[in-house]
Amino acid sequence: MVTSRVVDAVVSLLLLAFAALLAFDNWRTGMSWDSTGPQAGYFPFYLSIILGAACVYGLAKEFIARNQAGGVFVTQEQFGRVLQVFFPTLAFCLLTQWLGLYVASFLLVAGFMVYIGRIAIWKSLLTALLFVLAMFVTFDIAFDVIMPKGPLEALLGR
């Protein structure tokens, strides 16, 4: 059984490696000031330093507490709940490619409300429809943001 302390240490190490990669790349890009202001890597470089420092803190905390027993990272019931969210979200990402963002979002919201929330089907469908309409008006009409479109939006001329 994997303890939460082991997972914390492994995630801290992975994030520390990622922070080092980001710091190097932004240093290479330019992380100082020039005549026009900060170079492209200035802020990302220092954010990666902060991320690295947080990872070192997390590793030090786990090293200091190494003699203490860690709790179980995830129980079988908790893992089942994670999978209840993971698989529909994965399906949403895949369906967005073919159905577009709005139809996939409608299916995701309605599905979560019906199957996980145990909310009445009519309330779930109405809420999902209102949510998708609000997204459509906000992003597609008001801000004219390009979103993944599917066949339904093509029928509507968008």
Buried (B, 14 or more C-beta within 10 A) or exposed (E): EEEEBEBBBEEBEEBBEBBBEBBEBBBEEBBEEEEEEBBEBBEBBBBBBEBBEBBEEBBEEBEEEEEEEBEEBBEEEEEEEEEEEEEBEEBBEEBBEEBBBBBBBBBBBBBBBBEEEEBEEEEBBEBBEEBBEEBBEEBBEEEEEEBBBBEEBEEEEE
